[in-house]
Amino acid sequence: MEIAVLGTGCPKCHTLEEETRNAAGELGLDCNISKVPTVAEIMKYGVMLTPALVVVGVVKVVGKVPTLEEINEMIG
């Protein structure tokens, strides 16, 4: 499973990446979690506000850090 965390490096972006990794670990998922830090690449997803979470090419959340439970639901 491909998961991307979109963010330029702000604290919320780092938190979303960390929580996404925690959620994947809790669920025991075999996934590739990548970080997309450049504005040009982020805009290719149609995202104008970060952080954002993309799961298998689908933008799941934009502009906030969801709870660990919410992330579990999005990626599980």
VEXNUDO-504099 format. One record per residue: residue in three letters; chain; z, y, x of N, C-alpha, C, O in turn. Coordinates in nm, 4 decimals. Layout:
N
residu Ala | chaine A | n_c3 Z | n_c2 Y | n_c1 X | ca_c3 Z | ca_c2 Y | ca_c1 X | c_c3 Z | c_c2 Y | c_c1 X | o_c3 Z | o_c2 Y | o_c1 X
...
//
This chain:
76
residu Met | chaine A | n_c3 0.0000 | n_c2 -0.1165 | n_c1 0.0857 | ca_c3 0.0000 | ca_c2 0.0000 | ca_c1 0.0000 | c_c3 0.0000 | c_c2 0.1227 | c_c1 0.0902 | o_c3 0.0729 | o_c2 0.1285 | o_c1 0.1893
residu Glu | chaine A | n_c3 -0.0819 | n_c2 0.2195 | n_c1 0.0549 | ca_c3 -0.0906 | ca_c2 0.3450 | ca_c1 0.1294 | c_c3 -0.0120 | c_c2 0.4538 | c_c1 0.0571 | o_c3 -0.0346 | o_c2 0.4809 | o_c1 -0.0608
residu Ile | chaine A | n_c3 0.0798 | n_c2 0.5151 | n_c1 0.1291 | ca_c3 0.1600 | ca_c2 0.6255 | ca_c1 0.0765 | c_c3 0.1465 | c_c2 0.7411 | c_c1 0.1736 | o_c3 0.1565 | o_c2 0.7223 | o_c1 0.2948
residu Ala | chaine A | n_c3 0.1239 | n_c2 0.8608 | n_c1 0.1208 | ca_c3 0.1129 | ca_c2 0.9797 | ca_c1 0.2051 | c_c3 0.2130 | c_c2 1.0848 | c_c1 0.1586 | o_c3 0.2278 | o_c2 1.1110 | o_c1 0.0393
residu Val | chaine A | n_c3 0.2807 | n_c2 1.1439 | n_c1 0.2556 | ca_c3 0.3699 | ca_c2 1.2560 | ca_c1 0.2292 | c_c3 0.2975 | c_c2 1.3796 | c_c1 0.2780 | o_c3 0.2676 | o_c2 1.3925 | o_c1 0.3967
residu Leu | chaine A | n_c3 0.2693 | n_c2 1.4709 | n_c1 0.1855 | ca_c3 0.1981 | ca_c2 1.5932 | ca_c1 0.2191 | c_c3 0.2985 | c_c2 1.7043 | c_c1 0.2442 | o_c3 0.3817 | o_c2 1.7343 | o_c1 0.1586
residu Gly | chaine A | n_c3 0.2904 | n_c2 1.7652 | n_c1 0.3616 | ca_c3 0.3820 | ca_c2 1.8740 | ca_c1 0.3922 | c_c3 0.3613 | c_c2 1.9268 | c_c1 0.5319 | o_c3 0.3279 | o_c2 1.8521 | o_c1 0.6238
residu Thr | chaine A | n_c3 0.3814 | n_c2 2.0555 | n_c1 0.5469 | ca_c3 0.3557 | ca_c2 2.1211 | ca_c1 0.6746 | c_c3 0.4719 | c_c2 2.1162 | c_c1 0.7718 | o_c3 0.4582 | o_c2 2.1601 | o_c1 0.8860
residu Gly | chaine A | n_c3 0.5855 | n_c2 2.0640 | n_c1 0.7296 | ca_c3 0.6974 | ca_c2 2.0501 | ca_c1 0.8210 | c_c3 0.8250 | c_c2 2.1196 | c_c1 0.7779 | o_c3 0.9185 | o_c2 2.1313 | o_c1 0.8570
residu Cys | chaine A | n_c3 0.8306 | n_c2 2.1654 | n_c1 0.6553 | ca_c3 0.9512 | ca_c2 2.2315 | ca_c1 0.6050 | c_c3 1.0621 | c_c2 2.1278 | c_c1 0.5839 | o_c3 1.0341 | o_c2 2.0080 | o_c1 0.5815
residu Pro | chaine A | n_c3 1.1857 | n_c2 2.1716 | n_c1 0.5688 | ca_c3 1.2949 | ca_c2 2.0762 | ca_c1 0.5462 | c_c3 1.2729 | c_c2 1.9845 | c_c1 0.4254 | o_c3 1.3060 | o_c2 1.8661 | o_c1 0.4314
residu Lys | chaine A | n_c3 1.2181 | n_c2 2.0374 | n_c1 0.3170 | ca_c3 1.1929 | ca_c2 1.9534 | ca_c1 0.1991 | c_c3 1.0889 | c_c2 1.8460 | c_c1 0.2299 | o_c3 1.0985 | o_c2 1.7337 | o_c1 0.1805
residu Cys | chaine A | n_c3 0.9901 | n_c2 1.8808 | n_c1 0.3112 | ca_c3 0.8870 | ca_c2 1.7835 | ca_c1 0.3483 | c_c3 0.9476 | c_c2 1.6697 | c_c1 0.4297 | o_c3 0.9152 | o_c2 1.5529 | o_c1 0.4080
residu His | chaine A | n_c3 1.0352 | n_c2 1.7041 | n_c1 0.5231 | ca_c3 1.1024 | ca_c2 1.6020 | ca_c1 0.6037 | c_c3 1.1918 | c_c2 1.5140 | c_c1 0.5158 | o_c3 1.1983 | o_c2 1.3926 | o_c1 0.5349
residu Thr | chaine A | n_c3 1.2600 | n_c2 1.5759 | n_c1 0.4202 | ca_c3 1.3468 | ca_c2 1.4996 | ca_c1 0.3299 | c_c3 1.2655 | c_c2 1.4024 | c_c1 0.2457 | o_c3 1.3051 | o_c2 1.2871 | o_c1 0.2285
residu Leu | chaine A | n_c3 1.1515 | n_c2 1.4480 | n_c1 0.1929 | ca_c3 1.0677 | ca_c2 1.3595 | ca_c1 0.1118 | c_c3 1.0185 | c_c2 1.2419 | c_c1 0.1951 | o_c3 1.0174 | o_c2 1.1286 | o_c1 0.1469
residu Glu | chaine A | n_c3 0.9784 | n_c2 1.2665 | n_c1 0.3179 | ca_c3 0.9322 | ca_c2 1.1567 | ca_c1 0.4033 | c_c3 1.0461 | c_c2 1.0573 | c_c1 0.4279 | o_c3 1.0266 | o_c2 0.9363 | o_c1 0.4168
residu Glu | chaine A | n_c3 1.1624 | n_c2 1.1078 | n_c1 0.4606 | ca_c3 1.2785 | ca_c2 1.0216 | ca_c1 0.4874 | c_c3 1.3169 | c_c2 0.9403 | c_c1 0.3641 | o_c3 1.3407 | o_c2 0.8199 | o_c1 0.3740
residu Glu | chaine A | n_c3 1.3230 | n_c2 1.0050 | n_c1 0.2492 | ca_c3 1.3607 | ca_c2 0.9345 | ca_c1 0.1263 | c_c3 1.2545 | c_c2 0.8327 | c_c1 0.0850 | o_c3 1.2874 | o_c2 0.7273 | o_c1 0.0307
residu Thr | chaine A | n_c3 1.1285 | n_c2 0.8636 | n_c1 0.1104 | ca_c3 1.0211 | ca_c2 0.7686 | ca_c1 0.0793 | c_c3 1.0338 | c_c2 0.6448 | c_c1 0.1669 | o_c3 1.0168 | o_c2 0.5324 | o_c1 0.1195
residu Arg | chaine A | n_c3 1.0635 | n_c2 0.6654 | n_c1 0.2936 | ca_c3 1.0842 | ca_c2 0.5512 | ca_c1 0.3843 | c_c3 1.2062 | c_c2 0.4692 | c_c1 0.3407 | o_c3 1.2038 | o_c2 0.3462 | o_c1 0.3455
residu Asn | chaine A | n_c3 1.3122 | n_c2 0.5379 | n_c1 0.2984 | ca_c3 1.4309 | ca_c2 0.4679 | ca_c1 0.2494 | c_c3 1.3984 | c_c2 0.3852 | c_c1 0.1250 | o_c3 1.4414 | o_c2 0.2705 | o_c1 0.1131
residu Ala | chaine A | n_c3 1.3224 | n_c2 0.4441 | n_c1 0.0325 | ca_c3 1.2861 | ca_c2 0.3737 | ca_c1 -0.0903 | c_c3 1.2012 | c_c2 0.2509 | c_c1 -0.0601 | o_c3 1.2248 | o_c2 0.1438 | o_c1 -0.1162
residu Ala | chaine A | n_c3 1.1032 | n_c2 0.2654 | n_c1 0.0277 | ca_c3 1.0178 | ca_c2 0.1517 | ca_c1 0.0631 | c_c3 1.1003 | c_c2 0.0412 | c_c1 0.1272 | o_c3 1.0773 | o_c2 -0.0769 | o_c1 0.1015
residu Gly | chaine A | n_c3 1.1961 | n_c2 0.0795 | n_c1 0.2103 | ca_c3 1.2842 | ca_c2 -0.0188 | ca_c1 0.2726 | c_c3 1.3708 | c_c2 -0.0905 | c_c1 0.1715 | o_c3 1.3874 | o_c2 -0.2123 | o_c1 0.1780
residu Glu | chaine A | n_c3 1.4264 | n_c2 -0.0147 | n_c1 0.0773 | ca_c3 1.5099 | ca_c2 -0.0744 | ca_c1 -0.0287 | c_c3 1.4321 | c_c2 -0.1755 | c_c1 -0.1107 | o_c3 1.4838 | o_c2 -0.2809 | o_c1 -0.1477
residu Leu | chaine A | n_c3 1.3058 | n_c2 -0.1414 | n_c1 -0.1386 | ca_c3 1.2227 | ca_c2 -0.2271 | ca_c1 -0.2218 | c_c3 1.1576 | c_c2 -0.3404 | c_c1 -0.1420 | o_c3 1.1001 | o_c2 -0.4325 | o_c1 -0.1999
residu Gly | chaine A | n_c3 1.1670 | n_c2 -0.3332 | n_c1 -0.0097 | ca_c3 1.1058 | ca_c2 -0.4350 | ca_c1 0.0750 | c_c3 0.9542 | c_c2 -0.4328 | c_c1 0.0691 | o_c3 0.8900 | o_c2 -0.5375 | o_c1 0.0777
residu Leu | chaine A | n_c3 0.8969 | n_c2 -0.3150 | n_c1 0.0545 | ca_c3 0.7519 | ca_c2 -0.3021 | ca_c1 0.0408 | c_c3 0.6810 | c_c2 -0.3086 | c_c1 0.1751 | o_c3 0.7309 | o_c2 -0.2590 | o_c1 0.2761
residu Asp | chaine A | n_c3 0.5654 | n_c2 -0.3698 | n_c1 0.1743 | ca_c3 0.4778 | ca_c2 -0.3696 | ca_c1 0.2900 | c_c3 0.3811 | c_c2 -0.2537 | c_c1 0.2685 | o_c3 0.2807 | o_c2 -0.2678 | o_c1 0.1986
residu Cys | chaine A | n_c3 0.4119 | n_c2 -0.1395 | n_c1 0.3290 | ca_c3 0.3286 | ca_c2 -0.0224 | ca_c1 0.3052 | c_c3 0.3132 | c_c2 0.0594 | c_c1 0.4320 | o_c3 0.3906 | o_c2 0.0467 | o_c1 0.5269
residu Asn | chaine A | n_c3 0.2117 | n_c2 0.1432 | n_c1 0.4307 | ca_c3 0.1857 | ca_c2 0.2358 | ca_c1 0.5399 | c_c3 0.2185 | c_c2 0.3754 | c_c1 0.4883 | o_c3 0.1524 | o_c2 0.4251 | o_c1 0.3970
residu Ile | chaine A | n_c3 0.3204 | n_c2 0.4387 | n_c1 0.5464 | ca_c3 0.3587 | ca_c2 0.5736 | ca_c1 0.5046 | c_c3 0.3107 | c_c2 0.6706 | c_c1 0.6113 | o_c3 0.3551 | o_c2 0.6659 | o_c1 0.7261
residu Ser | chaine A | n_c3 0.2199 | n_c2 0.7581 | n_c1 0.5720 | ca_c3 0.1666 | ca_c2 0.8556 | ca_c1 0.6668 | c_c3 0.2098 | c_c2 0.9962 | c_c1 0.6282 | o_c3 0.2457 | o_c2 1.0222 | o_c1 0.5133
residu Lys | chaine A | n_c3 0.2060 | n_c2 1.0854 | n_c1 0.7246 | ca_c3 0.2404 | ca_c2 1.2268 | ca_c1 0.7048 | c_c3 0.1117 | c_c2 1.3054 | c_c1 0.7153 | o_c3 0.0358 | o_c2 1.2874 | o_c1 0.8105
residu Val | chaine A | n_c3 0.0858 | n_c2 1.3926 | n_c1 0.6188 | ca_c3 -0.0325 | ca_c2 1.4782 | ca_c1 0.6192 | c_c3 0.0167 | c_c2 1.6215 | c_c1 0.6367 | o_c3 0.0613 | o_c2 1.6836 | o_c1 0.5402
residu Pro | chaine A | n_c3 0.0090 | n_c2 1.6755 | n_c1 0.7604 | ca_c3 0.0718 | ca_c2 1.8043 | ca_c1 0.7884 | c_c3 -0.0193 | c_c2 1.9268 | c_c1 0.7818 | o_c3 0.0306 | o_c2 2.0393 | o_c1 0.7807
residu Thr | chaine A | n_c3 -0.1499 | n_c2 1.9082 | n_c1 0.7774 | ca_c3 -0.2379 | ca_c2 2.0253 | ca_c1 0.7834 | c_c3 -0.2776 | c_c2 2.0723 | c_c1 0.6439 | o_c3 -0.3002 | o_c2 1.9919 | o_c1 0.5535
residu Val | chaine A | n_c3 -0.2853 | n_c2 2.2030 | n_c1 0.6287 | ca_c3 -0.3187 | ca_c2 2.2621 | ca_c1 0.4990 | c_c3 -0.4560 | c_c2 2.2146 | c_c1 0.4519 | o_c3 -0.4737 | o_c2 2.1859 | o_c1 0.3335
residu Ala | chaine A | n_c3 -0.5520 | n_c2 2.2060 | n_c1 0.5413 | ca_c3 -0.6869 | ca_c2 2.1626 | ca_c1 0.5029 | c_c3 -0.6853 | c_c2 2.0215 | c_c1 0.4456 | o_c3 -0.7510 | o_c2 1.9953 | o_c1 0.3449
residu Glu | chaine A | n_c3 -0.6115 | n_c2 1.9306 | n_c1 0.5078 | ca_c3 -0.6027 | ca_c2 1.7933 | ca_c1 0.4577 | c_c3 -0.5248 | c_c2 1.7871 | c_c1 0.3265 | o_c3 -0.5612 | o_c2 1.7121 | o_c1 0.2360
residu Ile | chaine A | n_c3 -0.4188 | n_c2 1.8651 | n_c1 0.3164 | ca_c3 -0.3386 | ca_c2 1.8686 | ca_c1 0.1935 | c_c3 -0.4239 | c_c2 1.9164 | c_c1 0.0764 | o_c3 -0.4151 | o_c2 1.8617 | o_c1 -0.0335
residu Met | chaine A | n_c3 -0.5056 | n_c2 2.0176 | n_c1 0.0995 | ca_c3 -0.5895 | ca_c2 2.0735 | ca_c1 -0.0078 | c_c3 -0.6946 | c_c2 1.9740 | c_c1 -0.0571 | o_c3 -0.7417 | o_c2 1.9853 | o_c1 -0.1703
residu Lys | chaine A | n_c3 -0.7317 | n_c2 1.8774 | n_c1 0.0260 | ca_c3 -0.8275 | ca_c2 1.7742 | ca_c1 -0.0165 | c_c3 -0.7716 | c_c2 1.6914 | c_c1 -0.1320 | o_c3 -0.8478 | o_c2 1.6324 | o_c1 -0.2085
residu Tyr | chaine A | n_c3 -0.6405 | n_c2 1.6868 | n_c1 -0.1450 | ca_c3 -0.5763 | ca_c2 1.6158 | ca_c1 -0.2559 | c_c3 -0.5622 | c_c2 1.7048 | c_c1 -0.3790 | o_c3 -0.5134 | o_c2 1.6596 | o_c1 -0.4825
residu Gly | chaine A | n_c3 -0.6045 | n_c2 1.8316 | n_c1 -0.3688 | ca_c3 -0.5897 | ca_c2 1.9253 | ca_c1 -0.4796 | c_c3 -0.4493 | c_c2 1.9802 | c_c1 -0.4907 | o_c3 -0.4113 | o_c2 2.0342 | o_c1 -0.5946
residu Val | chaine A | n_c3 -0.3717 | n_c2 1.9668 | n_c1 -0.3842 | ca_c3 -0.2326 | ca_c2 2.0106 | ca_c1 -0.3837 | c_c3 -0.2221 | c_c2 2.1489 | c_c1 -0.3208 | o_c3 -0.2753 | o_c2 2.1739 | o_c1 -0.2126
residu Met | chaine A | n_c3 -0.1524 | n_c2 2.2384 | n_c1 -0.3906 | ca_c3 -0.1355 | ca_c2 2.3750 | ca_c1 -0.3410 | c_c3 0.0104 | c_c2 2.4064 | c_c1 -0.3089 | o_c3 0.0407 | o_c2 2.5140 | o_c1 -0.2573
residu Leu | chaine A | n_c3 0.1006 | n_c2 2.3138 | n_c1 -0.3390 | ca_c3 0.2435 | ca_c2 2.3350 | ca_c1 -0.3187 | c_c3 0.3027 | c_c2 2.2088 | c_c1 -0.2583 | o_c3 0.2776 | o_c2 2.0986 | o_c1 -0.3070
residu Thr | chaine A | n_c3 0.3800 | n_c2 2.2244 | n_c1 -0.1538 | ca_c3 0.4403 | ca_c2 2.1085 | ca_c1 -0.0888 | c_c3 0.5911 | c_c2 2.1119 | c_c1 -0.1063 | o_c3 0.6479 | o_c2 2.2169 | o_c1 -0.1362
residu Pro | chaine A | n_c3 0.6554 | n_c2 1.9993 | n_c1 -0.0881 | ca_c3 0.6006 | ca_c2 1.8698 | ca_c1 -0.0491 | c_c3 0.5326 | c_c2 1.8005 | c_c1 -0.1672 | o_c3 0.5512 | o_c2 1.8374 | o_c1 -0.2831
residu Ala | chaine A | n_c3 0.4539 | n_c2 1.6994 | n_c1 -0.1336 | ca_c3 0.3890 | ca_c2 1.6187 | ca_c1 -0.2361 | c_c3 0.3863 | c_c2 1.4734 | c_c1 -0.1895 | o_c3 0.3874 | o_c2 1.4445 | o_c1 -0.0699
residu Leu | chaine A | n_c3 0.3827 | n_c2 1.3844 | n_c1 -0.2859 | ca_c3 0.3802 | ca_c2 1.2413 | ca_c1 -0.2575 | c_c3 0.2563 | c_c2 1.1803 | c_c1 -0.3216 | o_c3 0.2307 | o_c2 1.1986 | o_c1 -0.4406
residu Val | chaine A | n_c3 0.1799 | n_c2 1.1073 | n_c1 -0.2404 | ca_c3 0.0575 | ca_c2 1.0423 | ca_c1 -0.2869 | c_c3 0.0743 | c_c2 0.8921 | c_c1 -0.2681 | o_c3 0.1037 | o_c2 0.8452 | o_c1 -0.1582
residu Val | chaine A | n_c3 0.0555 | n_c2 0.8176 | n_c1 -0.3764 | ca_c3 0.0679 | ca_c2 0.6719 | ca_c1 -0.3721 | c_c3 -0.0664 | c_c2 0.6117 | c_c1 -0.4113 | o_c3 -0.1145 | o_c2 0.6311 | o_c1 -0.5229
residu Val | chaine A | n_c3 -0.1257 | n_c2 0.5386 | n_c1 -0.3182 | ca_c3 -0.2560 | ca_c2 0.4747 | ca_c1 -0.3373 | c_c3 -0.3573 | c_c2 0.5768 | c_c1 -0.3916 | o_c3 -0.4286 | o_c2 0.5491 | o_c1 -0.4881
residu Gly | chaine A | n_c3 -0.3626 | n_c2 0.6932 | n_c1 -0.3294 | ca_c3 -0.4602 | ca_c2 0.7961 | ca_c1 -0.3644 | c_c3 -0.4273 | c_c2 0.8810 | c_c1 -0.4853 | o_c3 -0.5036 | o_c2 0.9716 | o_c1 -0.5187
residu Val | chaine A | n_c3 -0.3154 | n_c2 0.8544 | n_c1 -0.5523 | ca_c3 -0.2780 | ca_c2 0.9286 | ca_c1 -0.6732 | c_c3 -0.1584 | c_c2 1.0185 | c_c1 -0.6413 | o_c3 -0.0552 | o_c2 0.9717 | o_c1 -0.5930
residu Val | chaine A | n_c3 -0.1736 | n_c2 1.1476 | n_c1 -0.6688 | ca_c3 -0.0642 | ca_c2 1.2419 | ca_c1 -0.6466 | c_c3 0.0419 | c_c2 1.2155 | c_c1 -0.7529 | o_c3 0.0147 | o_c2 1.2235 | o_c1 -0.8727
residu Lys | chaine A | n_c3 0.1636 | n_c2 1.1839 | n_c1 -0.7072 | ca_c3 0.2725 | ca_c2 1.1483 | ca_c1 -0.7987 | c_c3 0.3705 | c_c2 1.2621 | c_c1 -0.8221 | o_c3 0.4279 | o_c2 1.2721 | o_c1 -0.9306
residu Val | chaine A | n_c3 0.3910 | n_c2 1.3481 | n_c1 -0.7229 | ca_c3 0.4856 | ca_c2 1.4588 | ca_c1 -0.7382 | c_c3 0.4426 | c_c2 1.5723 | c_c1 -0.6450 | o_c3 0.3945 | o_c2 1.5492 | o_c1 -0.5341
residu Val | chaine A | n_c3 0.4612 | n_c2 1.6958 | n_c1 -0.6934 | ca_c3 0.4230 | ca_c2 1.8138 | ca_c1 -0.6167 | c_c3 0.5334 | c_c2 1.9175 | c_c1 -0.6261 | o_c3 0.5862 | o_c2 1.9443 | o_c1 -0.7340
residu Gly | chaine A | n_c3 0.5679 | n_c2 1.9759 | n_c1 -0.5110 | ca_c3 0.6561 | ca_c2 2.0910 | ca_c1 -0.5090 | c_c3 0.8046 | c_c2 2.0639 | c_c1 -0.5190 | o_c3 0.8833 | o_c2 2.1573 | o_c1 -0.5344
residu Lys | chaine A | n_c3 0.8450 | n_c2 1.9373 | n_c1 -0.5105 | ca_c3 0.9877 | ca_c2 1.9068 | ca_c1 -0.5160 | c_c3 1.0144 | c_c2 1.7742 | c_c1 -0.4481 | o_c3 0.9233 | o_c2 1.6958 | o_c1 -0.4214
residu Val | chaine A | n_c3 1.1412 | n_c2 1.7514 | n_c1 -0.4212 | ca_c3 1.1831 | ca_c2 1.6237 | ca_c1 -0.3645 | c_c3 1.2498 | c_c2 1.5445 | c_c1 -0.4765 | o_c3 1.3596 | o_c2 1.5789 | o_c1 -0.5205
residu Pro | chaine A | n_c3 1.1837 | n_c2 1.4387 | n_c1 -0.5224 | ca_c3 1.2451 | ca_c2 1.3566 | ca_c1 -0.6271 | c_c3 1.3637 | c_c2 1.2785 | c_c1 -0.5721 | o_c3 1.3796 | o_c2 1.2654 | o_c1 -0.4507
residu Thr | chaine A | n_c3 1.4454 | n_c2 1.2274 | n_c1 -0.6610 | ca_c3 1.5590 | ca_c2 1.1451 | ca_c1 -0.6197 | c_c3 1.5072 | c_c2 1.0129 | c_c1 -0.5646 | o_c3 1.3919 | o_c2 0.9758 | o_c1 -0.5866
residu Leu | chaine A | n_c3 1.5930 | n_c2 0.9434 | n_c1 -0.4937 | ca_c3 1.5582 | ca_c2 0.8117 | ca_c1 -0.4408 | c_c3 1.5166 | c_c2 0.7182 | c_c1 -0.5539 | o_c3 1.4215 | o_c2 0.6414 | o_c1 -0.5399
residu Glu | chaine A | n_c3 1.5878 | n_c2 0.7251 | n_c1 -0.6654 | ca_c3 1.5547 | ca_c2 0.6406 | ca_c1 -0.7812 | c_c3 1.4158 | c_c2 0.6749 | c_c1 -0.8356 | o_c3 1.3397 | o_c2 0.5847 | o_c1 -0.8707
residu Glu | chaine A | n_c3 1.3821 | n_c2 0.8026 | n_c1 -0.8431 | ca_c3 1.2494 | ca_c2 0.8434 | ca_c1 -0.8904 | c_c3 1.1405 | c_c2 0.7951 | c_c1 -0.7958 | o_c3 1.0352 | o_c2 0.7493 | o_c1 -0.8400
residu Ile | chaine A | n_c3 1.1657 | n_c2 0.8053 | n_c1 -0.6655 | ca_c3 1.0676 | ca_c2 0.7573 | ca_c1 -0.5681 | c_c3 1.0494 | c_c2 0.6062 | c_c1 -0.5828 | o_c3 0.9371 | o_c2 0.5561 | o_c1 -0.5777
residu Asn | chaine A | n_c3 1.1595 | n_c2 0.5342 | n_c1 -0.6008 | ca_c3 1.1503 | ca_c2 0.3893 | ca_c1 -0.6230 | c_c3 1.0578 | c_c2 0.3573 | c_c1 -0.7390 | o_c3 0.9760 | o_c2 0.2657 | o_c1 -0.7303
residu Glu | chaine A | n_c3 1.0704 | n_c2 0.4322 | n_c1 -0.8473 | ca_c3 0.9856 | ca_c2 0.4099 | ca_c1 -0.9647 | c_c3 0.8397 | c_c2 0.4405 | c_c1 -0.9346 | o_c3 0.7505 | o_c2 0.3715 | o_c1 -0.9841
residu Met | chaine A | n_c3 0.8145 | n_c2 0.5422 | n_c1 -0.8546 | ca_c3 0.6770 | ca_c2 0.5828 | ca_c1 -0.8231 | c_c3 0.6058 | c_c2 0.4823 | c_c1 -0.7326 | o_c3 0.4854 | o_c2 0.4600 | o_c1 -0.7454
residu Ile | chaine A | n_c3 0.6820 | n_c2 0.4220 | n_c1 -0.6410 | ca_c3 0.6177 | ca_c2 0.3331 | ca_c1 -0.5441 | c_c3 0.6403 | c_c2 0.1863 | c_c1 -0.5712 | o_c3 0.5737 | o_c2 0.1013 | o_c1 -0.5121
residu Gly | chaine A | n_c3 0.7336 | n_c2 0.1550 | n_c1 -0.6600 | ca_c3 0.7722 | ca_c2 0.0161 | ca_c1 -0.6842 | c_c3 0.6810 | c_c2 -0.0614 | c_c1 -0.7695 | o_c3 0.7058 | o_c2 -0.1793 | o_c1 -0.7952
//
